[in-house]
Amino acid sequence: MLGRRSLLILPGLLFLGMSAWLLLAMFSGERPRAVLGYTALPDFSLPALQDPERLLSAMDLRGAPLLLNVWGSWCLPCRQEHPFLLRLAARGEVALAGLNYLDAPADAQEFLDELGDPYRLVISDREGDFGRALGVQGAPETFLLDAQGAVRYRHVGLLDERVWNDTFRPLLAQLAE
């Protein structure tokens, strides 16, 4: 027979066991992640924001290194990041492509019309399937792609001058070697 003390400990042990099981279930599933130099872009066929009749694919992101910037008109940090992206595009150090993530195309176009468009092309990922295949957790995120379309680096959060100089510029130089 169980004593009073055992009856008090049993619910706590049961709770800890269930918590551990739930954590393992949440984090044990394979989730595609873009890892430095590890993965090519997943296949996709999505409309261009500026021309919805034009379908874009991974082939459109090959040929030269580029930054794939994940953004949304709903994203306040993306608005904060945007002036730096405009300056970076104007300097011509690297081409920029946009991945408009979980956004209405009209809202995304209004964002670009208001703030300027630094992108060579913008992929409209309204449902977020391509972003999820990349492992996107939110916006902004920026991926450095090599000329073959392989993801060489992933940055979560704002891209600014410091991050560009400390991380992206040296990686881009390595790709040029």
Contact map, one row per residue, 1 for C-alpha under 8 A:
111000000000000000000000000000000000000000000000000000000000000000000000000000000000000000000000000000000000000000000000000000000000000000000000000000000000000000000000000000000
111101100000000000000000000000000000000000000000000000000000000000000000000000000000000000000000000000000000000000000000000000000000000000000000000000000000000000000000000000000
111111100000000000000000000000000000000000000000000000000000000000000000000000000000000000000000000000000000000000000000000000000000000000000000000000000000000000000000000000000
011111110000000000000000000000000000000000000000000000000000000000000000000000000000000000000000000000000000000000000000000000000000000000000000000000000000000000000000000000000
001111111000000000000000000000000000000000000000000000000000000000000000000000000000000000000000000000000000000000000000000000000000000000000000000000000000000000000000000000000
011111111100000000000000000000000000000000000000000000000000000000000000000000000000000000000000000000000000000000000000000000000000000000000000000000000000000000000000000000000
011111111110000000000000000000000000000000000000000000000000000000000000000000000000000000000000000000000000000000000000000000000000000000000000000000000000000000000000000000000
000111111111000000000000000000000000000000000000000000000000000000000000000000000000000000000000000000000000000000000000000000000000000000000000000000000000000000000000000000000
000011111111100000000000000000000000000000000000000000000000000000000000000000000000000000000000000000000000000000000000000000000000000000000000000000000000000000000000000000000
000001111111110000000000000000000000000000000000000000000000000000000000000000000000000000000000000000000000000000000000000000000000000000000000000000000000000000000000000000000
000000111111111000000000000000000000000000000000000000000000000000000000000000000000000000000000000000000000000000000000000000000000000000000000000000000000000000000000000000000
000000011111111100000000000000000000000000000000000000000000000000000000000000000000000000000000000000000000000000000000000000000000000000000000000000000000000000000000000000000
000000001111111110000000000000000000000000000000000000000000000000000000000000000000000000000000000000000000000000000000000000000000000000000000000000000000000000000000000000000
000000000111111111000000000000000000000000000000000000000000000000000000000000000000000000000000000000000000000000000000000000000000000000000000000000000000000000000000000000000
000000000011111111100000000000000000000000000000000000000000000000000000000000000000000000000000000000000000000000000000000000000000000000000000000000000000000000000000000000000
000000000001111111110000000000000000000000000000000000000000000000000000000000000000000000000000000000000000000000000000000000000000000000000000000000000000000000000000000000000
000000000000111111111000000000000000000000000000000000000000000000000000000000000000000000000000000000000000000000000000000000000000000000000000000000000000000000000000000000000
000000000000011111111100000000000000000000000000000000000000000000000000000000000000000000000000000000000000000000000000000000000000000000000000000000000000000000000000000000000
000000000000001111111110000000000000000000000000000000000000000000000000000000000000000000000000000000000000000000000000000000000000000000000000000000000000000000000000000000000
000000000000000111111111000000000000000000000000000000000000000000000000000000000000000000000000000000000000000000000000000000000000000000000000000000000000000000000000000000000
000000000000000011111111100000000000000000000000000000000000000000000000000000000000000000000000000000000000000000000000000000000000000000000000000000000000000000000000000000000
000000000000000001111111110000000000000000000000000000000000000000000000000000000000000000000000000000000000000000000000000000000000000000000000000000000000000000000000000000000
000000000000000000111111111000000000000000000000000000000000000000000000000000000000000000000000000000000000000000000000000000000000000000000000000000000000000000000000000000000
000000000000000000011111111100000000000000000000000000000000000000000000000000000000000000000000000000000000000000000000000000000000000000000000000000000000000000000000000000000
000000000000000000001111111110000000000000000000000000000000000000000000000000000000000000000000000000000000000000000000000000000000000000000000000000000000000000000000000000000
000000000000000000000111111110000000000000000000000000000000000000000000000000000000000000000000000000000000000000000000000000000000000000000000000000000000000000000000000000000
000000000000000000000011111110000000000000000000000000000000000000000000000000000000000000000000000000000000000000000000000000000000000000000000000000000000000000000000000000000
000000000000000000000001111111000000000000000000000000000000000000000000000000000000000000000000000000000000000000000000000000000000000000000000000000000000000000000000000000000
000000000000000000000000111111100000000000000000000000000000000000000000000000000000000000000000000000000000000000000000000000000000000000000000000000000000000000000000000000000
000000000000000000000000000111110000000000000000000000000000000000000000000000000000000000000000000000000000000000000000000000000000000000000000000000000000000000000000000000000
000000000000000000000000000011111000000000000000000000000000000000000000000000000000000000000000000000000000000000000000000000000000101000000000000000000000000000000000000000000
000000000000000000000000000001111100000000000000000000000000000000000000000000000000000000000000000000000000000000000000000000000001111000000000000000000000000000000000000000000
000000000000000000000000000000111110000000000000000000000000000000000000000000000000000000000000000000000000000000000000000000000000111100000000000000000000000000000000000000000
000000000000000000000000000000011111011000000000000000000000000000000000000000000000000000000000000000000000000000000000000000000000011000000000000000101100000000000000000000000
000000000000000000000000000000001111111000000000000000000000000000000000000000000000000000000000000000000000000000000000000000000000000000000000000000111100000000000000000000000
000000000000000000000000000000000111111000000000000000000000000000000000000000000000000000000000000000000000000000000000000000000000000000000000000000111100000000000000000000000
000000000000000000000000000000000011111000000000000000000000000000000000000000000000000000000000000000000000000000000000000000000000000000000000000001111000000000000000000000000
000000000000000000000000000000000111111100000000000000000000000000000000000000000000000000000000000000000000000000000000000000000000000000000000000001110000000000000000000000000
000000000000000000000000000000000111111110000000000000000000000000000000000000000000000000000000000000000000000000000000000000000000000000000000000001100000000000000000000000000
000000000000000000000000000000000000011111000000000000000000000000000000000000000000000000000000000000000000000000000000000000000000000000000000000111100000000000000000000000000
000000000000000000000000000000000000001111100000000000000100000000000000000000000000000000000000000000000000000000000000000000000000010000000000000011100000000000000000000000000
000000000000000000000000000000000000000111110000000000000100000000000000000000000000000000000000000000000000000000000000000000000100110000000000000000000000000000000000000000000
000000000000000000000000000000000000000011111000000000001100000000000000000000000000000000000000000000000000000000000000000000000000000000000000000000000000000000000000000000000
000000000000000000000000000000000000000001111100000000011100000000000000000000000000000000000000000000000000000000000000000000000100000000000000000000000000000000000000000000000
000000000000000000000000000000000000000000111110000000111100000000000000000000000000000000000000000000000000000000000000000000000000000000000000000000000000000000000000000000000
000000000000000000000000000000000000000000011111000000111000000000000000000000000000000000000000000000000000000000000000001110000000000000000000000000000000000000000000000000000
000000000000000000000000000000000000000000001111101111110000000000000000000000000000000000000000000000000000000000000000001110000000000000000000000000000000000000000000000000000
000000000000000000000000000000000000000000000111111111110000000000000000000000000000000000000000000000000000000000000000111100000000000000000000000000000000000000000000000000000
000000000000000000000000000000000000000000000011111100000000000000000000000000000000000000000000000100001001100000000000111100000000000000000000000000000000000000000000000000000
000000000000000000000000000000000000000000000001111100000000000000000000000000000000000000000000000000000000100000000000010000000000000000000000000000000000000000000000000000000
000000000000000000000000000000000000000000000011111111000000000000000000000000000000000000000000000000000000000000000000000000000000000000000000000000000000000000000000000000000
000000000000000000000000000000000000000000000011111111100000000000000000000000000000000000000000000000000000000000000000000000000000000000000000000000000000000000000000000000000
000000000000000000000000000000000000000000000011001111100000000000000000000000000000000000000000000000000000000000000000000000000000000000000000000000000000000000000000000000000
000000000000000000000000000000000000000000000011001111110000000000000000000000000000000000000000000000000000000000000000000000000000000000000000000000000000000000000000000000000
000000000000000000000000000000000000000000001111000111111000000000000000000000000000000000000000000000000000000000000000000000000000000000000000000000000000000000000000000000000
000000000000000000000000000000000000000000011111000001111111000000000000000000000000000000000000000000000000000000000000001000000000000000000000000000000000000000000000000000000
000000000000000000000000000000000000000000111100000000111111100000000000000000000000000000000000000000000000000000000000000000000000000000000000000000000000000000000000000000000
000000000000000000000000000000000000000011111000000000011111110000000000000000000000000000000000000000000000000000000000000000000000000000000000000010000000000000000000000000000
000000000000000000000000000000000000000000000000000000011111110000000000000000000000000000000000000000000000000000000000000000000000000000000000000010000000000000000000000000000
000000000000000000000000000000000000000000000000000000011111110000000000000000000000000000000000000000000000000000000000000000000000000000000000000000000000000000000000000000000
000000000000000000000000000000000000000000000000000000001111111101000000000000000000000000000000100000000000000000000000000000000000000000000000000010000000000000000000000000000
000000000000000000000000000000000000000000000000000000000111111110000000000000000000000000000000000000000000000000000000000000000000000000000000011110000000000000000000000000000
000000000000000000000000000000000000000000000000000000000000111110000000000000000000000000000000000000000000000000000000000000000000000000000000001110000000000000000000000000000
000000000000000000000000000000000000000000000000000000000000111111000000000000000000000000000000000000000000000000000000000000000000000000000000011100000000000000000000000000000
000000000000000000000000000000000000000000000000000000000000011111100000000000000000000000000110000000000000000000000000000000000000000000000001111010000000000000000000000100100
000000000000000000000000000000000000000000000000000000000000100111110000000000000000000000000111100000000000000000000000000000000000000000000001111000000000000000000000000000000
000000000000000000000000000000000000000000000000000000000000000011111000000000000000000000000111100000000000000000000000000000000000000000000111100000000000000000000000000000000
000000000000000000000000000000000000000000000000000000000000000001111100000000000000000000000001111000000000000000000000000000000000000000000111100000000000000000000000000000000
000000000000000000000000000000000000000000000000000000000000000000111110000000000000000000000001111000000000000000000000000000000000000000011110000000000000000000000000000000000
000000000000000000000000000000000000000000000000000000000000000000011111000000000000000000000000011110000000000000000000000000000000000000111100000000000000000000000000000000000
000000000000000000000000000000000000000000000000000000000000000000001111101001000000000000000000011110000000000000000000000000000000000000111000000000000000000000000000000000000
000000000000000000000000000000000000000000000000000000000000000000000111111001000000000000000000000111100001000000000000000000000000000000110000000000000000000000000000000000000
000000000000000000000000000000000000000000000000000000000000000000000011111101100000000000000000000000100011001000000000000000000000000000000000000000000000000000000000000000000
000000000000000000000000000000000000000000000000000000000000000000000001111100000000000000000000000000100000000000000000000000000000000000000000000000000000000000000000000000000
000000000000000000000000000000000000000000000000000000000000000000000011111111100000000000000000000000000000000000000000000000000000000000110000000000000000000000000000000000000
000000000000000000000000000000000000000000000000000000000000000000000000111111110000000000000000000000000000000000000000000000000000000000000000000000000000000000000000000000000
000000000000000000000000000000000000000000000000000000000000000000000000001111111000000000000000000000000000000000000000000000000000000000110000000000000000110000000000000000000
000000000000000000000000000000000000000000000000000000000000000000000011101111111100000000000000000000000000000000000000000000000000000000110000000000000000010000000000000000000
000000000000000000000000000000000000000000000000000000000000000000000000101111111110000000000000000000000000000000000000000000000000000000000000000000000000000000000000000000000
000000000000000000000000000000000000000000000000000000000000000000000000000111111110000000000000000000000000000000000000000000000000000000000000000000000000010000000000000000000
000000000000000000000000000000000000000000000000000000000000000000000000000011111111100000000000000000000000000000000000000000000000000000000000000000000000011100000000000000000
000000000000000000000000000000000000000000000000000000000000000000000000000001111111110000000000000000000000000000100000000000000000000000000000000000000000000000000000000000000
000000000000000000000000000000000000000000000000000000000000000000000000000000111111111000000000000000000000000000100000000000000000000000000000000000000000000000000000000000000
000000000000000000000000000000000000000000000000000000000000000000000000000000001111111100000000000000000000000000000000000000000000000000000000000000000000001110000000000000000
000000000000000000000000000000000000000000000000000000000000000000000000000000001111111110000000000000000000000000000100000000000000000000000000000000000000001000000000000000000
000000000000000000000000000000000000000000000000000000000000000000000000000000000111111111000000000000000000000000011100000000000000000000000000000000000000000000000000000000000
000000000000000000000000000000000000000000000000000000000000000000000000000000000011111111100000000000000000000000000000000000000000000000000000000000000000000000000000000000000
000000000000000000000000000000000000000000000000000000000000000000000000000000000001111111111100000000000000000000000000000000000000000000000000000000000000000000000000000000000
000000000000000000000000000000000000000000000000000000000000000000000000000000000000111111111111000000000000000000000110000000000000000000000000000000000000000000000000000000000
000000000000000000000000000000000000000000000000000000000000000000000000000000000000011111110000000000000000000000000100000000000000000000000000000000000000000000000000000000000
000000000000000000000000000000000000000000000000000000000000000000000000000000000000001111111000000000000000000000000000000000000000000000000000000000000000000000000000000000000
000000000000000000000000000000000000000000000000000000000000000000000000000000000000000111111110000000000000000000000000000000000000000000000000000000000000000000000000000000000
000000000000000000000000000000000000000000000000000000000000000000000000000000000000000110111110000000000000000000000000000000000000000000000000000000000000000000000000000000000
000000000000000000000000000000000000000000000000000000000000000011100000000000000000000110011111000000000000000000000000000000000000000000000000000000000000000000000000000000000
000000000000000000000000000000000000000000000000000000000000000011100000000000000000000010011111100000000000000000000011000000000000000000000000000000000000000000000000000000000
000000000000000000000000000000000000000000000000000000000000000001111000000000000000000010000111110000000000000000000111100000000000000000000000000000000000000000000000000000000
000000000000000000000000000000000000000000000000000000000000100001111000000000000000000000000011111000000000000000000011111000000000000000000000000000000000000000000000000000000
000000000000000000000000000000000000000000000000000000000000000000011110000000000000000000000001111100000000000000000011111000000000000000000000000000000000000000000000000000000
000000000000000000000000000000000000000000000000000000000000000000011110000000000000000000000000111110000000000000000000011110000010000000000000000000000000000000000000000000000
000000000000000000000000000000000000000000000000100000000000000000000111000000000000000000000000011111100001000000000000011111000000000000000000000000000000000000000000000000000
000000000000000000000000000000000000000000000000000000000000000000000111000000000000000000000000001111100000000000000000000111110010000000100000000000000000000000000000000000000
000000000000000000000000000000000000000000000000000000000000000000000001000000000000000000000000000111110000000000000000000011110000000000000000000000000000000000000000000000000
000000000000000000000000000000000000000000000000000000000000000000000001110000000000000000000000000111111011000000000000000111100000000000000000000000000000000000000000000000000
000000000000000000000000000000000000000000000000000000000000000000000000000000000000000000000000000001111111000000000000000001000000000000000000000000000000000000000000000000000
000000000000000000000000000000000000000000000000100000000000000000000000000000000000000000000000000000111111100000000000000101000000000000000000000000000000000000000000000000000
000000000000000000000000000000000000000000000000000000000000000000000000000000000000000000000000000000011111110000000000000000000000000000000000000000000000000000000000000000000
000000000000000000000000000000000000000000000000000000000000000000000000100000000000000000000000000000111111111000000000000000000000000000000000000000000000000000000000000000000
000000000000000000000000000000000000000000000000100000000000000000000001100000000000000000000000000100111111111100000000000000000000000000000000000000000000000000000000000000000
000000000000000000000000000000000000000000000000110000000000000000000000000000000000000000000000000000001111111110000000000000000000000000000000000000000000000000000000000000000
000000000000000000000000000000000000000000000000000000000000000000000000000000000000000000000000000000000111111111000000000000000000000000000000000000000000000000000000000000000
000000000000000000000000000000000000000000000000000000000000000000000000100000000000000000000000000000000011111111110000000000000000000000000000000000000000000000000000000000000
000000000000000000000000000000000000000000000000000000000000000000000000000000000000000000000000000000000001111111111000000000000000000000000000000000000000000000000000000000000
000000000000000000000000000000000000000000000000000000000000000000000000000000000000000000000000000000000000111111111000000000000000000000000000000000000000000000000000000000000
000000000000000000000000000000000000000000000000000000000000000000000000000000000000000000000000000000000000011111110000000000000000000000000000000000000000000000000000000000000
000000000000000000000000000000000000000000000000000000000000000000000000000000000110000000000000000000000000001111111000000000000000000000000000000000000000000000000000000000000
000000000000000000000000000000000000000000000000000000000000000000000000000000000000010000000000000000000000001111111100000000000000000000000000000000000000000000000000000000000
000000000000000000000000000000000000000000000000000000000000000000000000000000000000010000000000000000000000000110111110000000000000000000000000000000000000000000000000000000000
000000000000000000000000000000000000000000000000000000000000000000000000000000000000110011000001000000000000000000011111000000000000000000000000000000000000000000000000000000000
000000000000000000000000000000000000000000000000000000000000000000000000000000000000000010000011110000000000000000001111110000000000000000000000000000000000000000000000000000000
000000000000000000000000000000000000000000000000000000000000000000000000000000000000000000000011110000000000000000000111110000000000000000000000000000000000000000000000000000000
000000000000000000000000000000000000000000000001100000000000000000000000000000000000000000000001110000000000000000000011111000000000000000000000000000000000000000000000000000000
000000000000000000000000000000000000000000000001110000000000000000000000000000000000000000000000111100000000000000000011111100000000000000000000000000000000000000000000000000000
000000000000000000000000000000000000000000000111100000010000000000000000000000000000000000000000111100000000000000000000111110000000000000000000000000000000000000000000000000000
000000000000000000000000000000000000000000000111100000000000000000000000000000000000000000000000001110101000000000000000011111000000000000000000000000000000000000000000000000000
000000000000000000000000000000000000000000000110000000000000000000000000000000000000000000000000001111100000000000000000001111111110000000000000000000000000000000000000000000000
000000000000000000000000000000000000000000000000000000000000000000000000000000000000000000000000000111111000000000000000000111110000000000000000000000000000000000000000000000000
000000000000000000000000000000000000000000000000000000000000000000000000000000000000000000000000000011100000000000000000000011111000000000000000000000000000000000000000000000000
000000000000000000000000000000000000000000000000000000000000000000000000000000000000000000000000000011000000000000000000000011111111000000000000000000000000000000000000000000000
000000000000000000000000000000000000000000000000000000000000000000000000000000000000000000000000000000000000000000000000000010111111100000000000000000000000000000000000000000000
000000000000000000000000000000000000000001010000000000000000000000000000000000000000000000000000000000000000000000000000000010011111110000000000000000000000000000000000000000000
000000000000000000000000000000000000000000000000000000000000000000000000000000000000000000000000001010000000000000000000000010011111111100000000000000000000000000000000000000000
000000000000000000000000000000010000000000000000000000000000000000000000000000000000000000000000000000000000000000000000000000011111111110000000000000000000000000000000000000000
000000000000000000000000000000111000000001000000000000000000000000000000000000000000000000000000000000000000000000000000000000001111111100000000000000000000000000000000000000000
000000000000000000000000000000011100000011000000000000000000000000000000000000000000000000000000000000000000000000000000000000000111111100000000000000000000000000000000000000000
000000000000000000000000000000111100000000000000000000000000000000000000000000000000000000000000000000000000000000000000000000000011111110000000000000000000000000000000000000000
000000000000000000000000000000001000000000000000000000000000000000000000000000000000000000000000000000000000000000000000000000000011111111101000000000000000000000000000000000000
000000000000000000000000000000000000000000000000000000000000000000000000000000000000000000000000000000000000000000000000000000000001001111100000000000000000000000000000000000000
000000000000000000000000000000000000000000000000000000000000000000000000000000000000000000000000000000000000000000000000000000000000000111111000000000000000000000000000000000000
000000000000000000000000000000000000000000000000000000000000000000000111001011000000000000000000000010000000000000000000000000000000000111111000000000000001100000000000000000000
000000000000000000000000000000000000000000000000000000000000000000001111001011000000000000000000000000000000000000000000000000000000000001111100000000000001110000000000000000000
000000000000000000000000000000000000000000000000000000000000000000001110000000000000000000000000000000000000000000000000000000000000000101111110000000000111111000000000000000000
000000000000000000000000000000000000000000000000000000000000000000111100000000000000000000000000000000000000000000000000000000000000000000011111000000000111101000000000000000000
000000000000000000000000000000000000000000000000000000000000000000111000000000000000000000000000000000000000000000000000000000000000000000001111100000111110000000000000000000000
000000000000000000000000000000000000000000000000000000000000000011110000000000000000000000000000000000000000000000000000000000000000000000000111110000111100000000000001000000000
000000000000000000000000000000000000000000000000000000000000000011110000000000000000000000000000000000000000000000000000000000000000000000000011111111111000000000000000000000000
000000000000000000000000000000000000000000000000000000000000010111000000000000000000000000000000000000000000000000000000000000000000000000000001111111110000000000000000000000100
000000000000000000000000000000000000000000000000000000000000011111000000000000000000000000000000000000000000000000000000000000000000000000000000111111000000000000000000000000000
000000000000000000000000000000000000000100000000000000000000011100000000000000000000000000000000000000000000000000000000000000000000000000000000111111000000000000000000000000000
000000000000000000000000000000000000000110000000000000000110111010000000000000000000000000000000000000000000000000000000000000000000000000000000111111100000000000000000000000000
000000000000000000000000000000000000111110000000000000000000000000000000000000000000000000000000000000000000000000000000000000000000000000000000111111110000000000000000000000000
000000000000000000000000000000000111111110000000000000000000000000000000000000000000000000000000000000000000000000000000000000000000000000000011110011111100000000000000000000000
000000000000000000000000000000000011110000000000000000000000000000000000000000000000000000000000000000000000000000000000000000000000000000000011110001111100000000000000000000000
000000000000000000000000000000000111100000000000000000000000000000000000000000000000000000000000000000000000000000000000000000000000000000000011100000111110000000000000000000000
000000000000000000000000000000000111000000000000000000000000000000000000000000000000000000000000000000000000000000000000000000000000000000001111000000111111000000000000000000000
000000000000000000000000000000000000000000000000000000000000000000000000000000000000000000000000000000000000000000000000000000000000000000001110000000001111101000000000000000000
000000000000000000000000000000000000000000000000000000000000000000000000000000000000000000000000000000000000000000000000000000000000000000111100000000000111110000000000000000000
000000000000000000000000000000000000000000000000000000000000000000000000000010000000000000000000000000000000000000000000000000000000000000111100000000000011111000000000000000000
000000000000000000000000000000000000000000000000000000000000000000000000000011011000000000000000000000000000000000000000000000000000000000011000000000000001111100000000000000000
000000000000000000000000000000000000000000000000000000000000000000000000000000001001100000000000000000000000000000000000000000000000000000001100000000000010111110110000000000000
000000000000000000000000000000000000000000000000000000000000000000000000000000001001000000000000000000000000000000000000000000000000000000000000000000000000011111110000000000000
000000000000000000000000000000000000000000000000000000000000000000000000000000000001000000000000000000000000000000000000000000000000000000000000000000000000001111111000000000000
000000000000000000000000000000000000000000000000000000000000000000000000000000000000000000000000000000000000000000000000000000000000000000000000000000000000000111111100000000000
000000000000000000000000000000000000000000000000000000000000000000000000000000000000000000000000000000000000000000000000000000000000000000000000000000000000001111111111000000000
000000000000000000000000000000000000000000000000000000000000000000000000000000000000000000000000000000000000000000000000000000000000000000000000000000000000001111111111100000000
000000000000000000000000000000000000000000000000000000000000000000000000000000000000000000000000000000000000000000000000000000000000000000000000000000000000000011111111110000000
000000000000000000000000000000000000000000000000000000000000000000000000000000000000000000000000000000000000000000000000000000000000000000000000000000000000000001111111110000000
000000000000000000000000000000000000000000000000000000000000000000000000000000000000000000000000000000000000000000000000000000000000000000000000000000000000000000111111111000000
000000000000000000000000000000000000000000000000000000000000000000000000000000000000000000000000000000000000000000000000000000000000000000000001000000000000000000111111111100000
000000000000000000000000000000000000000000000000000000000000000000000000000000000000000000000000000000000000000000000000000000000000000000000000000000000000000000011111111110000
000000000000000000000000000000000000000000000000000000000000000000000000000000000000000000000000000000000000000000000000000000000000000000000000000000000000000000001111111111000
000000000000000000000000000000000000000000000000000000000000000000000000000000000000000000000000000000000000000000000000000000000000000000000000000000000000000000000011111111100
000000000000000000000000000000000000000000000000000000000000000010000000000000000000000000000000000000000000000000000000000000000000000000000000000000000000000000000001111111110
000000000000000000000000000000000000000000000000000000000000000000000000000000000000000000000000000000000000000000000000000000000000000000000000000000000000000000000000111111111
000000000000000000000000000000000000000000000000000000000000000000000000000000000000000000000000000000000000000000000000000000000000000000000000000000000000000000000000011111111
000000000000000000000000000000000000000000000000000000000000000010000000000000000000000000000000000000000000000000000000000000000000000000000000010000000000000000000000001111111
000000000000000000000000000000000000000000000000000000000000000000000000000000000000000000000000000000000000000000000000000000000000000000000000000000000000000000000000000111111
000000000000000000000000000000000000000000000000000000000000000000000000000000000000000000000000000000000000000000000000000000000000000000000000000000000000000000000000000011111
